[in-house]
Amino acid sequence: MEYAVNIRGLSKAYKDFSLKDVDLLLPKGAIMGLIGENGAGKSTTLKAMLDVVRRDSGTVEILGLDLDTDQPRIKEQIGVVWGESHFHEFLNGIQVSHMLGRIYRNWDQELFLDYLHRFALPGKKKIKEYSKGMQMKLSIAAALSHHPRLLVLDEATSGLDPVVRDEILDILFGFIEDGGNSVLISSHITSDLDKVADYITMIHNGSILFSEEKDSLIEDMGIIKCSQEELEHLKDMAGRGGITMVGIRQSAYQSECLVRNRREVMERYPNLVMDRTNIEEIMLFHVRGQMR
C-alpha cells in the first residue's frame, strides 16, 4: 500500500505537554479524521508533521518524500488550511491570488477564480469584510488552487454553520475522486467525520490510542446498557476473556460499557441490550469513561 503520510516515532516535548512516539499512516486516496479532546495533541501533531514546529525525534514521509531532505518539493504538493484565515485582512481575493502565484510554481489562477465563483466569494472585497465561513472557503480555495496531492485541515470546520460545513465536505469528496489525492483532517466535530472519513485516528494525552478504518471501527464496537449488577457480571466475563471492554460510564440510573466484537458478544450473550455506536461515543468512552 502507498501512503500519503507515513509518520514514525514522532515526539515533541513542551514544558507542560508532550507528543510521545506518534505513528500515523494515511493511505493514498483516503480521508483520515484525527480526533481527540482539546489539548490532546492534534494541532501539535500536524504542525510537527509540517515542520511548523521542530520535532524532537521521529521520521516524517509525505507523498513518499522525506521531510528533512525534500521539504520544498513536499510544500509544492500539499495544501494546508488552519482553523483561522492567515491572509492579511486588508487583502482581497484577487490580491491573494497574485501573491500565491509568486509562491507556487503550479499556481492556477483560473482554478482559483473558479473556486471564488463557486463559493460566491467577491474577489475584490477585502477579507476583513468576509464572514468566518467566507474566510474559510477562501483558505480552502487557496489551498486547492496549486493542484496539491495532500490536503491538511486543522479544525477547518469549527464554528461554521451546518450548510457551510456540508459544502466543505463535498469539496473533500471531490478532491479525492481521482484516487490519488488524500486528506488529513483534524476536527472535534465528529459528525462531519462520520460522513467523510475512511480512517479514524484518536490521540489522547499526546499518544495515539487507535488508528483504524472508520467503518470497521464502528461495526466492531457497541454499547451495552445495563444495571450495576449486570455490569459486575460483565466485568467478570471480561476477566475471563468473554468480552473486550473499552470503557465504562456509570450514572445513578444506568451503567454503560463500550465493547469490541459487538456481533460476537451479541451471539454469546443474546439477552444483553446492545446499541450501535459512532465516533463521538467512541471518543467519549476513551476520554471520560472509566477503565474496568
Disulfide bonds with the S-S distance in Angstrom:
none
